[in-house]
Amino acid sequence: MQTSESFALSALLSFSGGLQDAYTYNIRGKVFANAQTGNVVLMSQCFMTGEIQKGLRYMCPLIAFTLGIFIAERIENKYKDSSFLHWRQIIIIIEMIVLTVVGGMPSSLDMPANMMVSFACAMQVQTFRTVRGYGYASTMCIGNLRSGTESFSQYLRDKNKNSLFKSLHFFGIILFFAIGAGFGGVFSSLFGMKTIWLSVGLLFLAAIMMIQKKVKI
């Protein structure tokens, strides 16, 4: 099994994803870095009520998120056969650089900061899509909640332990995301703008883990 599909790495990335969402919401003007559905709702509401400038605050992260997915796909296509550095490690390095810069940006630059976090989140969710062979998202919960509940229902019906094992993976990912969001909220009040650097540290650990080609987790 590839390190990128291990539960340990997926949990670490989900923890970081939750922290990033809490960071942008609490520190950067109540905008979601990952939950783009929330941004769409708020954007549409603002546009409908004539608050165009406020609506743009929610639209810009959407555009950045889209761009992040596009860039990640291009990097995968270009470097997937590279023997020097795995393309997923390239993504993590870019994400670390982007978030490091964000931590040094003042509140007057909240909009570009939110766009940069959304860009990094999109690259991550596009790059890390499976845990133990199960499709998941490391920066949001709704798909994981659906898949986990579906698998648990199948287990109750068929008593297939594989379905239970699968559901526990999804619920575990959600738990780590929630814990990361909680930590993000707490540390945001302590460290302010620099809180995002905690995610950089987590991503650094993820990059170290990916040096190994195989894991037994």
C-alpha beads as a LAMMPS data file, in Angstrom:
LAMMPS data file: protein, C-alpha beads

217 atoms
216 bonds

1 atom types
1 bond types

-500.0 500.0 xlo xhi
-500.0 500.0 ylo yhi
-500.0 500.0 zlo zhi

Masses

1 110.0

Atoms # bond

1 1 1 0.000 0.000 0.000
2 1 1 1.237 3.476 -0.884
3 1 1 1.941 5.853 1.988
4 1 1 -0.440 8.360 0.393
5 1 1 -3.310 5.914 1.016
6 1 1 -2.478 5.067 4.636
7 1 1 -4.935 5.984 7.373
8 1 1 -2.212 7.727 9.381
9 1 1 -1.385 10.124 6.559
10 1 1 -5.052 10.665 5.704
11 1 1 -5.849 11.472 9.340
12 1 1 -2.958 13.945 9.489
13 1 1 -4.124 15.698 6.329
14 1 1 -7.723 15.814 7.577
15 1 1 -6.582 17.312 10.883
16 1 1 -4.727 19.970 8.894
17 1 1 -7.763 20.543 6.671
18 1 1 -10.018 21.157 9.658
19 1 1 -7.489 23.550 11.156
20 1 1 -7.313 25.526 7.900
21 1 1 -11.088 25.914 7.721
22 1 1 -11.255 27.140 11.318
23 1 1 -8.371 29.508 10.645
24 1 1 -9.933 31.287 7.669
25 1 1 -13.337 31.486 9.354
26 1 1 -12.086 32.799 12.686
27 1 1 -9.135 34.907 11.561
28 1 1 -9.700 35.838 7.921
29 1 1 -13.185 37.350 7.853
30 1 1 -15.487 34.331 8.315
31 1 1 -14.756 32.789 4.934
32 1 1 -14.446 29.022 4.510
33 1 1 -11.250 27.683 2.964
34 1 1 -12.615 24.201 2.278
35 1 1 -16.402 24.302 2.559
36 1 1 -17.088 25.907 -0.794
37 1 1 -20.794 25.074 -0.537
38 1 1 -20.998 27.543 2.338
39 1 1 -19.190 30.138 0.251
40 1 1 -21.625 29.616 -2.636
41 1 1 -24.594 30.142 -0.310
42 1 1 -23.143 33.311 1.225
43 1 1 -21.962 34.636 -2.148
44 1 1 -25.376 34.177 -3.752
45 1 1 -27.115 35.750 -0.768
46 1 1 -24.852 38.807 -0.921
47 1 1 -25.281 39.243 -4.665
48 1 1 -29.061 38.939 -4.383
49 1 1 -29.202 41.627 -1.705
50 1 1 -26.933 43.978 -3.615
51 1 1 -23.841 43.491 -1.421
52 1 1 -21.571 42.978 -4.403
53 1 1 -18.272 43.694 -2.669
54 1 1 -19.125 41.343 0.183
55 1 1 -20.179 38.688 -2.322
56 1 1 -16.809 38.896 -4.038
57 1 1 -15.198 37.989 -0.726
58 1 1 -16.849 34.579 -1.046
59 1 1 -16.500 34.225 -4.812
60 1 1 -12.730 34.721 -4.903
61 1 1 -11.967 31.604 -2.767
62 1 1 -14.209 29.615 -5.133
63 1 1 -12.120 30.712 -8.097
64 1 1 -8.893 29.949 -6.228
65 1 1 -10.220 26.503 -5.248
66 1 1 -10.992 25.731 -8.887
67 1 1 -7.531 26.880 -9.929
68 1 1 -5.928 24.695 -7.256
69 1 1 -7.628 21.584 -8.610
70 1 1 -6.586 22.502 -12.157
71 1 1 -2.937 23.045 -11.203
72 1 1 -2.778 19.836 -9.148
73 1 1 -4.118 17.816 -12.068
74 1 1 -1.540 19.354 -14.385
75 1 1 1.283 18.590 -11.964
76 1 1 0.122 14.980 -11.668
77 1 1 0.034 14.573 -15.422
78 1 1 3.497 16.081 -15.903
79 1 1 5.378 14.499 -12.990
80 1 1 3.567 11.220 -12.265
81 1 1 6.445 9.233 -13.770
82 1 1 9.197 11.279 -12.124
83 1 1 11.822 9.171 -10.357
84 1 1 13.392 12.095 -8.491
85 1 1 10.398 13.356 -6.499
86 1 1 6.880 11.949 -6.258
87 1 1 4.278 14.312 -7.664
88 1 1 2.311 14.200 -4.407
89 1 1 5.368 15.432 -2.547
90 1 1 5.582 18.324 -5.009
91 1 1 1.987 19.240 -4.115
92 1 1 2.732 19.164 -0.391
93 1 1 5.807 21.368 -0.854
94 1 1 3.767 23.927 -2.811
95 1 1 1.052 23.827 -0.143
96 1 1 3.616 24.408 2.605
97 1 1 5.096 27.397 0.779
98 1 1 1.678 28.947 0.159
99 1 1 0.529 28.557 3.774
100 1 1 3.837 29.852 5.114
101 1 1 3.319 33.058 3.134
102 1 1 -0.297 33.313 4.357
103 1 1 0.845 33.265 7.987
104 1 1 2.834 36.432 7.417
105 1 1 0.052 38.383 5.682
106 1 1 -1.724 41.164 7.643
107 1 1 -5.491 41.389 8.073
108 1 1 -5.635 44.007 5.319
109 1 1 -4.840 41.181 2.899
110 1 1 -7.543 38.781 4.106
111 1 1 -9.028 38.273 0.636
112 1 1 -5.811 37.140 -1.079
113 1 1 -4.934 35.138 2.052
114 1 1 -8.239 33.268 1.864
115 1 1 -7.719 32.654 -1.832
116 1 1 -4.278 31.194 -1.168
117 1 1 -5.577 28.873 1.562
118 1 1 -8.431 27.728 -0.697
119 1 1 -5.913 27.141 -3.499
120 1 1 -3.768 24.992 -1.197
121 1 1 -6.788 23.072 0.092
122 1 1 -7.950 22.316 -3.428
123 1 1 -4.539 20.962 -4.384
124 1 1 -4.643 18.691 -1.340
125 1 1 -8.158 17.363 -1.929
126 1 1 -7.337 16.681 -5.588
127 1 1 -4.085 14.902 -4.716
128 1 1 -5.090 12.706 -1.770
129 1 1 -8.335 10.983 -2.700
130 1 1 -8.107 7.463 -1.295
131 1 1 -7.514 5.916 2.107
132 1 1 -6.946 2.159 2.099
133 1 1 -8.449 2.140 -1.378
134 1 1 -11.614 3.999 -0.303
135 1 1 -12.395 7.324 -1.953
136 1 1 -12.475 10.177 0.579
137 1 1 -11.870 13.932 0.964
138 1 1 -9.275 15.253 3.413
139 1 1 -10.612 18.808 3.569
140 1 1 -14.388 18.372 3.918
141 1 1 -16.884 16.058 5.597
142 1 1 -20.121 15.638 3.655
143 1 1 -18.866 12.979 1.243
144 1 1 -17.107 11.091 4.037
145 1 1 -20.257 11.215 6.166
146 1 1 -22.355 9.822 3.333
147 1 1 -19.890 7.030 2.562
148 1 1 -19.366 6.132 6.210
149 1 1 -23.080 5.967 6.943
150 1 1 -23.762 3.943 3.794
151 1 1 -21.047 1.431 4.705
152 1 1 -22.325 1.130 8.282
153 1 1 -25.863 0.506 7.015
154 1 1 -24.517 -2.220 4.732
155 1 1 -22.737 -3.798 7.680
156 1 1 -25.919 -3.858 9.754
157 1 1 -27.753 -5.521 6.880
158 1 1 -25.132 -8.004 5.649
159 1 1 -22.818 -8.317 8.681
160 1 1 -19.883 -7.913 6.308
161 1 1 -16.871 -6.875 8.388
162 1 1 -15.309 -5.155 5.398
163 1 1 -18.221 -2.717 5.366
164 1 1 -17.711 -2.013 9.069
165 1 1 -13.983 -1.550 8.517
166 1 1 -14.719 0.867 5.675
167 1 1 -17.215 2.887 7.709
168 1 1 -14.776 3.225 10.605
169 1 1 -12.194 4.682 8.237
170 1 1 -14.602 7.381 7.077
171 1 1 -15.818 8.217 10.583
172 1 1 -12.223 8.287 11.770
173 1 1 -11.316 10.811 9.075
174 1 1 -14.285 12.982 10.101
175 1 1 -13.179 12.786 13.742
176 1 1 -9.673 13.991 12.922
177 1 1 -11.078 16.794 10.779
178 1 1 -13.289 17.880 13.683
179 1 1 -10.394 17.755 16.149
180 1 1 -8.280 19.802 13.742
181 1 1 -11.066 22.385 13.451
182 1 1 -11.299 22.549 17.238
183 1 1 -7.576 23.066 17.578
184 1 1 -7.713 25.675 14.825
185 1 1 -10.363 27.623 16.696
186 1 1 -8.474 27.509 19.996
187 1 1 -5.059 28.339 18.581
188 1 1 -6.494 31.111 16.397
189 1 1 -7.300 33.057 19.549
190 1 1 -3.758 32.488 20.833
191 1 1 -1.554 32.935 17.773
192 1 1 -3.731 34.903 15.378
193 1 1 -2.504 35.078 11.784
194 1 1 0.402 32.725 12.469
195 1 1 -1.925 29.840 13.434
196 1 1 -1.792 28.552 9.860
197 1 1 1.867 27.694 10.396
198 1 1 0.665 24.748 12.493
199 1 1 -0.696 23.311 9.246
200 1 1 2.696 23.834 7.641
201 1 1 4.231 21.731 10.405
202 1 1 1.633 18.999 9.884
203 1 1 2.274 18.985 6.151
204 1 1 5.991 18.722 6.817
205 1 1 5.299 15.571 8.853
206 1 1 3.195 14.258 5.968
207 1 1 6.059 14.875 3.548
208 1 1 8.429 12.964 5.837
209 1 1 5.971 10.061 6.015
210 1 1 5.802 9.916 2.238
211 1 1 9.517 9.278 1.971
212 1 1 8.662 5.704 2.860
213 1 1 7.275 3.710 -0.023
214 1 1 5.361 1.229 2.092
215 1 1 3.669 1.412 5.468
216 1 1 2.105 -1.119 7.797
217 1 1 -0.796 0.880 9.162

Bonds

1 1 1 2
2 1 2 3
3 1 3 4
4 1 4 5
5 1 5 6
6 1 6 7
7 1 7 8
8 1 8 9
9 1 9 10
10 1 10 11
11 1 11 12
12 1 12 13
13 1 13 14
14 1 14 15
15 1 15 16
16 1 16 17
17 1 17 18
18 1 18 19
19 1 19 20
20 1 20 21
21 1 21 22
22 1 22 23
23 1 23 24
24 1 24 25
25 1 25 26
26 1 26 27
27 1 27 28
28 1 28 29
29 1 29 30
30 1 30 31
31 1 31 32
32 1 32 33
33 1 33 34
34 1 34 35
35 1 35 36
36 1 36 37
37 1 37 38
38 1 38 39
39 1 39 40
40 1 40 41
41 1 41 42
42 1 42 43
43 1 43 44
44 1 44 45
45 1 45 46
46 1 46 47
47 1 47 48
48 1 48 49
49 1 49 50
50 1 50 51
51 1 51 52
52 1 52 53
53 1 53 54
54 1 54 55
55 1 55 56
56 1 56 57
57 1 57 58
58 1 58 59
59 1 59 60
60 1 60 61
61 1 61 62
62 1 62 63
63 1 63 64
64 1 64 65
65 1 65 66
66 1 66 67
67 1 67 68
68 1 68 69
69 1 69 70
70 1 70 71
71 1 71 72
72 1 72 73
73 1 73 74
74 1 74 75
75 1 75 76
76 1 76 77
77 1 77 78
78 1 78 79
79 1 79 80
80 1 80 81
81 1 81 82
82 1 82 83
83 1 83 84
84 1 84 85
85 1 85 86
86 1 86 87
87 1 87 88
88 1 88 89
89 1 89 90
90 1 90 91
91 1 91 92
92 1 92 93
93 1 93 94
94 1 94 95
95 1 95 96
96 1 96 97
97 1 97 98
98 1 98 99
99 1 99 100
100 1 100 101
101 1 101 102
102 1 102 103
103 1 103 104
104 1 104 105
105 1 105 106
106 1 106 107
107 1 107 108
108 1 108 109
109 1 109 110
110 1 110 111
111 1 111 112
112 1 112 113
113 1 113 114
114 1 114 115
115 1 115 116
116 1 116 117
117 1 117 118
118 1 118 119
119 1 119 120
120 1 120 121
121 1 121 122
122 1 122 123
123 1 123 124
124 1 124 125
125 1 125 126
126 1 126 127
127 1 127 128
128 1 128 129
129 1 129 130
130 1 130 131
131 1 131 132
132 1 132 133
133 1 133 134
134 1 134 135
135 1 135 136
136 1 136 137
137 1 137 138
138 1 138 139
139 1 139 140
140 1 140 141
141 1 141 142
142 1 142 143
143 1 143 144
144 1 144 145
145 1 145 146
146 1 146 147
147 1 147 148
148 1 148 149
149 1 149 150
150 1 150 151
151 1 151 152
152 1 152 153
153 1 153 154
154 1 154 155
155 1 155 156
156 1 156 157
157 1 157 158
158 1 158 159
159 1 159 160
160 1 160 161
161 1 161 162
162 1 162 163
163 1 163 164
164 1 164 165
165 1 165 166
166 1 166 167
167 1 167 168
168 1 168 169
169 1 169 170
170 1 170 171
171 1 171 172
172 1 172 173
173 1 173 174
174 1 174 175
175 1 175 176
176 1 176 177
177 1 177 178
178 1 178 179
179 1 179 180
180 1 180 181
181 1 181 182
182 1 182 183
183 1 183 184
184 1 184 185
185 1 185 186
186 1 186 187
187 1 187 188
188 1 188 189
189 1 189 190
190 1 190 191
191 1 191 192
192 1 192 193
193 1 193 194
194 1 194 195
195 1 195 196
196 1 196 197
197 1 197 198
198 1 198 199
199 1 199 200
200 1 200 201
201 1 201 202
202 1 202 203
203 1 203 204
204 1 204 205
205 1 205 206
206 1 206 207
207 1 207 208
208 1 208 209
209 1 209 210
210 1 210 211
211 1 211 212
212 1 212 213
213 1 213 214
214 1 214 215
215 1 215 216
216 1 216 217
